[in-house]
Structures are given as C-alpha cells and as structure tokens.
Amino acid sequence: MLQRFALESETLAQARLAAKKPRLVFQLLIFLAVMLASSGVMGVLIGLPLGILRGLGIGEDESLYTLLSLLACAAEIAVPIIYCVCLERRPVRSVGCGKRGWLREYLLGFAAGAAALCGAAGLAAACGAMSFRLNSGVSWGMLALFLLGFLIQGAGEEFMLRGYFMVSLANRVPLAAAVGISAVVFALLHLGNDGVTALAIVNLTLFGVLAGVYMLRRDSIWGVCAFHSAWNFFQGNILGVQVSGGSMGPSLFSASVSGSDWITGGSFGLEGGLAVTAALAVGIALVLLLPRKGRKRTIKS
C-alpha cells in the first residue's frame, strides 16, 4: 500500500530531484546535526526574550518559559527547510508544503487530531480511569497564546521528522523503512521526558507511523502539522493532561486520574496508556482507508 502512495505522491517525486541524497548512515548523522542546529537557534529565541524580561525586572514563571519554548519551535521549521533547499538542493515542495488546498488540509488535520485525542480521553473516562472538571476563571488570552505556540510546535516537529527526515530517507531506503525509522527516532527523542515508559515509547512510535502515513496519504504536510498541534493542545490546554510528561500551563478542564496507569499513562499523560494505543491503531487504519487525494503527477527533471 505504501508503494502506491509513493507512485501517487508529488512530494516524493519532487524529493527525487534532490542533487544530494546521503546514504542512511550519513543521513542519520546529518539529522543529528540539523537537530543540534535547530536546538541552538531555539536557545537563542528563548534566551533573548527572557533576558529582556529580566532586564525590565519582570519575573518569569513556568508557563512563560513553556510558551516561549513552544514559539521557539519555529526554528524546527526554518532550519530543516534551509538544509533541504541549500544542501540537498531539494525543491521546497518536497517537504510537503504545497500551496494548493493547504487551508482545507490544515482544518481537516486539526479536526482529526482533536477527535483522536478526545476519543482516547473518552475511552479512559468510559473505563472509569479518568474524569474531567471544568475550570473557572481560565484566561482565554493565555489559551489563545498556547494555541499559537502549539500550532508552531506541532509544525516544527513535523517539518523536522516527516517533511525533512522521512522524505530524505525515502530517497535511499524503502518507503516503509523511511516511515518506520522516522517514527522510531521521533519516539526516542522523548526518552528523557518525565514519566516515560516502554508503552509510552510504543505509543509515540505509533504516533510517528500515523503522522507518516497521514502525510503520504494526503500528499501534504499541512494536515499532519495541524493533527499534531491539535493533539498536543487538546491534551494539555483543553483537557489538562500531561503532554509527554510535561505540564502545559492553563487548561479549560482539570483531569483527575483514578484508574490504572496502563490506561491513563500515569505521570507521562495519556500518551503512556492503552487508551491512546487504541486511538492510534484506529487512526492508522482509518488513514489507510482515506480516499485518494488525486492522480499521480509526473515530475520531470
């Protein structure tokens, strides 16, 4: 099935026009370098405003640092694109950011991400493992800022892991391997997070597989960027659940855990539990059954 995606994908066809196609071992090393470069830029984007605030005598809190960290993920969009265009000499379209129908793809992806996460939370609640209580006095302005932050953060991780890394790998290894390697790497990047477990790593790998096949099926990165953003925003700032082991500031609801960590994910959040395993498995199956977006396009070199 993935081979058919390859034949129909303009994104992959554009990527095949790259002047440089590093072999797998070199691609892994280059990925680490791109990640380090992005982290360096992110450090500057976080440190500068914090330094200015300290100079003005304005105190900082955890929510402010978290928000700045999310906004700084813009570096994870810019640095991979610069690498792809300037060093691999791939067309910009090869990272999946075509202009045609981008808004529709984005809205569809956002709705799908919110539905998938809420479905997992609903399953946990139906099992009696979680409950949710509406918070009063929530700052809608802060929620809006965190939404903006997650729109950038979700896009950053998808441009890095899927638009750049997975697509570059697909120039050298079978497409299924490219999806799998990028998914495993995505999961391993969370090993240092608080509360991480073996099941959490499995779920994050499944999330990476879902993101990869979603992007390939829709032949666009916009939908999967939105899916990722909605998944994290609804988890942290709507339902009040830990996001990959971290607290994400103000939330519309507060989550109470009363059941097994095997379902709820414990301190890692829903992503560490079987409720998310089920949601991701259903999501992968549904994505594979989505209608084709269009006909195969022929790209000439």
C-alpha positions as CSV (number, residue, x, y, z in Angstrom):
1,M,0.0,0.0,0.0
2,L,2.8,2.4,0.8
3,Q,4.3,1.7,-2.6
4,R,1.1,3.1,-4.2
5,F,1.5,6.2,-2.0
6,A,5.0,6.6,-3.5
7,L,3.7,6.4,-7.0
8,E,1.0,9.0,-6.3
9,S,3.0,11.4,-4.2
10,E,4.1,14.7,-5.8
11,T,6.1,15.3,-2.6
12,L,8.2,12.2,-3.0
13,A,8.6,12.9,-6.8
14,Q,9.9,16.4,-6.0
15,A,12.3,14.9,-3.4
16,R,13.8,12.6,-6.0
17,L,15.0,15.7,-7.8
18,A,17.5,16.4,-5.0
19,A,21.1,16.9,-6.1
20,K,22.4,15.3,-2.9
21,K,20.9,12.0,-1.5
22,P,23.0,11.0,1.5
23,R,23.2,7.3,2.4
24,L,21.4,6.1,5.5
25,V,24.3,6.3,8.0
26,F,25.2,9.8,6.8
27,Q,21.6,10.8,6.8
28,L,21.3,9.8,10.5
29,L,24.4,11.9,11.3
30,I,23.2,14.8,9.3
31,F,19.8,14.6,11.1
32,L,21.6,14.9,14.4
33,A,23.4,18.0,13.1
34,V,20.2,19.6,11.9
35,M,18.6,18.8,15.3
36,L,21.5,20.4,17.1
37,A,21.4,23.5,14.9
38,S,17.7,23.9,15.5
39,S,18.2,23.5,19.2
40,G,20.9,26.2,19.2
41,V,18.6,28.6,17.4
42,M,15.8,27.7,19.8
43,G,18.0,28.5,22.7
44,V,18.6,32.0,21.3
45,L,14.9,32.5,20.7
46,I,14.1,31.6,24.3
47,G,17.0,33.3,25.9
48,L,16.7,36.7,24.3
49,P,13.2,37.5,25.5
50,L,13.9,36.0,28.9
51,G,16.9,38.2,29.2
52,I,14.9,41.3,28.2
53,L,12.2,40.5,30.7
54,R,14.8,40.1,33.5
55,G,16.3,43.4,32.5
56,L,12.9,45.0,32.8
57,G,12.5,43.5,36.2
58,I,9.7,41.3,35.1
59,G,9.6,37.9,36.8
60,E,9.3,34.7,34.8
61,D,7.2,31.6,35.6
62,E,7.0,28.1,34.3
63,S,4.1,28.9,31.9
64,L,6.0,31.8,30.3
65,Y,9.1,29.5,29.7
66,T,6.9,26.8,28.3
67,L,5.1,29.3,26.0
68,L,8.5,30.7,24.7
69,S,9.7,27.1,24.2
70,L,6.7,26.4,22.0
71,L,7.1,29.5,20.0
72,A,10.8,28.9,19.5
73,C,10.0,25.7,17.7
74,A,9.8,27.9,14.6
75,A,13.5,27.0,14.3
76,E,12.5,23.4,13.7
77,I,10.6,24.7,10.6
78,A,13.2,27.0,9.3
79,V,16.4,25.0,9.8
80,P,15.3,21.8,8.1
81,I,13.9,23.7,5.1
82,I,17.2,25.6,4.8
83,Y,19.1,22.3,4.9
84,C,16.8,20.7,2.3
85,V,16.9,23.6,-0.1
86,C,20.5,24.7,0.3
87,L,22.4,21.4,0.9
88,E,20.3,18.6,-0.5
89,R,19.0,21.0,-3.1
90,R,15.5,19.7,-2.9
91,P,12.6,21.8,-4.1
92,V,10.6,23.4,-1.3
93,R,7.6,21.4,-2.4
94,S,9.4,18.3,-1.5
95,V,8.8,18.9,2.2
96,G,5.1,18.7,1.5
97,C,4.3,22.4,1.8
98,G,2.4,22.9,-1.4
99,K,0.0,25.9,-1.6
100,R,-2.9,24.2,-3.3
101,G,-5.7,23.3,-0.8
102,W,-3.5,23.9,2.2
103,L,-6.2,25.5,4.4
104,R,-8.6,22.6,3.8
105,E,-5.9,20.2,4.6
106,Y,-5.0,22.1,7.8
107,L,-8.5,22.3,9.1
108,L,-9.2,18.7,8.3
109,G,-6.0,17.7,10.1
110,F,-6.8,19.9,13.2
111,A,-10.3,18.3,13.5
112,A,-8.8,14.8,13.1
113,G,-6.2,15.5,15.8
114,A,-8.7,16.9,18.3
115,A,-11.1,14.0,17.6
116,A,-8.4,11.3,18.1
117,L,-7.1,12.8,21.4
118,C,-10.6,13.3,22.7
119,G,-11.5,9.8,21.6
120,A,-8.6,8.4,23.7
121,A,-9.7,10.6,26.7
122,G,-13.3,9.5,26.3
123,L,-12.2,5.8,26.3
124,A,-10.2,6.4,29.5
125,A,-13.2,8.1,31.1
126,A,-15.6,5.3,29.9
127,C,-13.3,2.8,31.7
128,G,-13.6,4.8,34.9
129,A,-9.9,5.6,34.9
130,M,-10.2,9.4,34.3
131,S,-12.6,12.3,34.9
132,F,-12.7,15.9,33.9
133,R,-13.8,19.0,35.7
134,L,-14.4,22.4,34.1
135,N,-12.1,25.1,35.4
136,S,-13.4,28.6,36.2
137,G,-11.6,31.8,35.6
138,V,-9.4,30.5,32.8
139,S,-7.5,33.2,30.8
140,W,-8.8,32.9,27.3
141,G,-5.9,35.1,26.2
142,M,-3.4,32.6,27.6
143,L,-5.2,29.7,26.0
144,A,-5.0,31.6,22.6
145,L,-1.3,32.1,23.1
146,F,-0.7,28.5,23.9
147,L,-2.8,27.5,20.8
148,L,-0.4,29.7,18.8
149,G,2.5,28.1,20.5
150,F,1.3,24.6,19.7
151,L,0.5,25.5,16.1
152,I,4.2,26.3,15.7
153,Q,5.4,23.4,17.9
154,G,3.4,20.8,16.0
155,A,4.5,22.1,12.7
156,G,8.1,22.2,13.8
157,E,8.3,18.6,14.8
158,E,6.5,17.5,11.6
159,F,8.8,19.6,9.3
160,M,11.8,18.1,11.1
161,L,10.7,14.5,11.3
162,R,8.4,14.0,8.3
163,G,8.9,16.8,5.8
164,Y,12.7,16.6,6.0
165,F,13.9,13.4,7.6
166,M,11.3,10.8,6.4
167,V,11.3,12.2,2.9
168,S,15.1,12.3,2.7
169,L,15.3,8.8,3.9
170,A,12.8,7.7,1.2
171,N,15.4,8.7,-1.4
172,R,17.6,5.9,-0.1
173,V,15.5,3.2,1.7
174,P,12.1,1.6,1.0
175,L,9.2,3.9,1.9
176,A,8.0,1.6,4.8
177,A,11.5,1.7,6.3
178,A,11.6,5.5,6.0
179,V,8.3,5.8,7.8
180,G,9.4,3.3,10.5
181,I,12.8,4.9,11.1
182,S,11.4,8.4,11.4
183,A,8.7,7.1,13.8
184,V,11.2,5.3,16.0
185,V,13.6,8.3,16.0
186,F,10.6,10.6,17.0
187,A,9.8,8.3,19.9
188,L,13.4,8.0,21.1
189,L,13.7,11.8,21.2
190,H,11.3,11.6,24.2
191,L,13.4,9.2,26.2
192,G,14.5,12.0,28.6
193,N,10.9,13.1,29.4
194,D,9.5,12.7,32.9
195,G,7.5,9.5,33.5
196,V,8.4,7.9,30.2
197,T,7.7,4.1,30.0
198,A,8.1,1.3,27.4
199,L,4.4,1.7,26.5
200,A,4.9,5.4,26.0
201,I,7.7,4.8,23.5
202,V,5.5,2.3,21.7
203,N,2.7,4.8,21.5
204,L,5.0,7.6,20.3
205,T,6.3,5.3,17.6
206,L,2.7,4.6,16.6
207,F,2.0,8.3,16.5
208,G,5.0,8.7,14.2
209,V,3.7,6.0,11.9
210,L,0.3,7.6,11.9
211,A,1.9,11.0,11.1
212,G,4.0,9.5,8.3
213,V,1.1,7.6,6.6
214,Y,-1.2,10.6,7.0
215,M,1.3,12.9,5.3
216,L,1.9,10.4,2.5
217,R,-1.8,9.7,2.0
218,R,-2.8,13.3,1.8
219,D,0.5,14.3,-0.1
220,S,0.8,17.4,2.1
221,I,2.5,18.3,5.4
222,W,-0.2,20.8,6.4
223,G,-2.7,18.3,7.7
224,V,-0.3,16.3,9.8
225,C,1.1,19.6,11.3
226,A,-2.4,20.5,12.3
227,F,-3.1,17.0,13.6
228,H,0.0,17.1,15.8
229,S,-0.8,20.6,17.1
230,A,-4.4,19.8,17.9
231,W,-3.4,16.5,19.6
232,N,-1.0,18.4,22.0
233,F,-3.2,21.5,22.6
234,F,-6.3,19.5,23.4
235,Q,-4.3,17.2,25.6
236,G,-2.5,19.9,27.6
237,N,-4.7,23.1,27.4
238,I,-8.2,21.8,26.9
239,L,-8.3,18.5,29.0
240,G,-5.5,19.4,31.4
241,V,-3.5,16.2,30.8
242,Q,0.3,15.9,30.9
243,V,1.8,16.2,27.4
244,S,4.6,13.6,27.0
245,G,5.4,14.0,30.7
246,G,5.2,17.8,30.9
247,S,2.6,20.3,32.2
248,M,1.4,22.8,29.6
249,G,0.1,25.8,31.5
250,P,-3.6,26.9,31.8
251,S,-6.3,24.4,30.8
252,L,-10.0,24.6,30.2
253,F,-10.5,21.3,32.2
254,S,-8.7,19.6,35.0
255,A,-8.1,15.9,34.7
256,S,-8.4,13.5,37.6
257,V,-6.8,10.0,37.4
258,S,-8.5,7.3,39.4
259,G,-7.7,4.2,37.3
260,S,-4.8,2.1,36.2
261,D,-1.7,3.7,34.7
262,W,-1.9,1.1,31.9
263,I,-5.0,3.0,30.7
264,T,-4.2,6.6,31.6
265,G,-0.5,6.7,31.1
266,G,0.3,7.8,34.7
267,S,2.6,10.8,35.1
268,F,3.5,10.7,31.4
269,G,-0.1,11.5,30.4
270,L,-2.5,9.8,28.1
271,E,0.3,9.1,25.6
272,G,1.7,6.5,28.0
273,G,-1.6,4.5,28.2
274,L,-3.6,1.9,26.3
275,A,-6.4,4.3,25.6
276,V,-4.0,6.2,23.2
277,T,-2.7,2.9,21.8
278,A,-6.3,2.0,20.8
279,A,-6.9,5.5,19.4
280,L,-3.7,5.5,17.3
281,A,-4.3,2.0,16.0
282,V,-7.8,3.1,14.8
283,G,-6.3,6.3,13.4
284,I,-3.7,4.4,11.3
285,A,-6.4,2.1,9.9
286,L,-8.7,5.0,9.0
287,V,-5.8,6.9,7.3
288,L,-5.0,3.9,5.2
289,L,-8.7,3.8,4.1
290,L,-9.0,7.5,3.3
291,P,-9.9,8.3,-0.3
292,R,-7.1,9.2,-2.7
293,K,-6.4,12.9,-2.9
294,G,-5.6,13.0,-6.6
295,R,-3.9,11.3,-9.5
296,K,-0.3,10.6,-9.9
297,R,1.7,13.6,-11.0
298,T,4.7,13.2,-13.3
299,I,7.7,15.3,-12.3
300,K,10.4,15.8,-15.0
301,S,14.0,16.5,-14.1
